[in-house]
Structures are given as structure tokens and as C-alpha cells.
Amino acid sequence: MSNLERSYFYYLEWATNVIDIREQFPLERQETLEISTELNIPHPIDEDTKTPIVLTPIF
């Protein structure tokens, strides 16, 4: 992490109104499957298990 990122992490870590600090949040798999179907876009699938991959947003 950069000094700014580390400092901001420490700030959030001690803030009483912050519940969760994560870089990525998993999206509901069923919702992303429905969206990909509606848009006719293939949903990413794990080739070994044939399981749809859980997607995360980019902020």
C-alpha cells in the first residue's frame, strides 16, 4: 500500500461508523447470472468445476 492508502485504512479501521473494510465485495451470483442472460453475455465459468464465477465490482 502507498502511505496514503495505509493512512486511510487506519482512519477507517478506527472510525466507529465503518462496518466493513474490503477492497472487493462479492455480487450475488444469481443476480449476475440474470443480468448476463438479459444482455446475452456469457457469464464467466470456472472451467474445472463448471461453476459460475462470483463477480466483484470495480470502484
C-alpha positions in Angstrom: 0.0 0.0 0.0 1.0 3.6 -0.5 1.4 5.8 2.5 -1.9 7.5 1.7 -3.7 4.1 1.4 -2.3 2.9 4.6 -3.2 6.1 6.4 -6.8 6.0 5.1 -7.0 2.3 6.1 -6.0 3.2 9.7 -8.5 6.1 9.7 -11.3 3.7 8.6 -10.2 1.0 11.0 -10.7 3.3 13.9 -13.9 5.0 12.7 -16.9 4.0 14.7 -19.4 4.2 11.9 -17.4 1.9 9.5 -18.7 -1.7 9.5 -16.6 -3.4 6.9 -13.4 -2.6 5.0 -12.8 -4.6 1.9 -11.2 -3.9 -1.4 -13.8 -6.0 -3.3 -17.4 -7.1 -2.4 -18.9 -10.2 -4.0 -22.0 -9.6 -6.0 -25.0 -12.0 -5.7 -24.3 -14.8 -8.2 -27.9 -15.2 -9.2 -28.2 -11.5 -10.0 -25.1 -11.5 -12.2 -26.4 -14.7 -14.0 -29.7 -13.0 -14.7 -28.0 -9.8 -16.0 -25.8 -11.8 -18.3 -28.8 -13.7 -19.6 -30.7 -10.5 -20.2 -27.8 -8.9 -22.0 -26.9 -12.1 -23.9 -23.4 -12.0 -22.5 -21.7 -15.3 -21.4 -21.2 -15.4 -17.6 -17.6 -16.4 -16.6 -17.5 -20.0 -15.6 -14.7 -22.0 -13.8 -13.6 -24.5 -16.4 -12.7 -27.2 -13.9 -15.9 -27.2 -11.9 -18.3 -25.6 -14.5 -19.5 -23.3 -11.7 -20.3 -19.7 -12.4 -17.6 -17.4 -11.0 -18.6 -14.9 -8.3 -18.1 -11.4 -9.7 -16.9 -8.3 -7.9 -17.4 -4.6 -8.8 -14.5 -2.3 -9.7 -14.7 1.1 -8.0 
